[in-house]
Amino acid sequence: MRTPMIAGNWKLHKTCNEAVELVEALKAAVADINDVEIVVAPVFTALTSVAASIEGSSITLAAQNCYPQESGAFTGEVSPSLLKDAGCRYVIIGHSERRQLCGENDEFINQKAHALAAAGLGTIFCIGETLEERESDQMYDVLRRQVRLGLKGLDTTAMASVVVAYEPVWAIGTGKTATDEQAQEVHAFLRALLKELYDEKVAAATRILYGGSVKPDNVDSLMAQPDVDGALVGGASLKAEDFARIINFE
Ligand code: PEP
């Protein structure tokens, strides 16, 4: 069985104090939940403050990015082991904002995936097509390429720490969610692809999250889809009440 994961990507929001305030409110709201893996991903500067706040709770910490080197002359970068030292259990890689705004390609994302596996950190590996790619029938080719190149060289052991997040670019921050059917169709495709690239066991065990304008009012039917194992949530994770409702999906 795949334990559902609901992960909040706080993007470039919240000071240290605001991040602690948010996670404290969330902690109180989800204290009774033990069948969902709850993850929050604050900005780098708030990681250690949030780590201290969630100690002993069921909330786990993720970073929004990493650099695929352990140490050295890489000004401005942060390595997987430093993130682990700061209390992170997961790191998000491949987010479409980093692909589009920072020019990250599949090869660079793959280096990050290997660096995270080497550091013993979990990976939330994001993929997704643009509207243009979907409308011109390139969606499955794009997703196949992103998975094949992004996970290249990761063995089945490393895959046990990988969570895939399907985030159609046209649905991120737009208020336009994929329909339940669209999400299920792509998630089923991704699970079949994992079976082709790895084996039945990896395909059955890997969690595939949906991301893109997930809100309290659409989470229930998305989570009812057989291949949707959780959600990666941006905007709605910035309000404790909304995020708690999403975590409490029915
Ligand atoms: C995201 O940034 O990963 C995301 C899904 O954002 P939103 O929920 O705001 O669409």
Residues whose N, C-alpha, C, O or C-beta is under 5 A from the ligand:
A	BS01	PEP	N9 A171 I172 G173 T174 G211 G212 S213 V214 L232 V233 G234 G235 A236
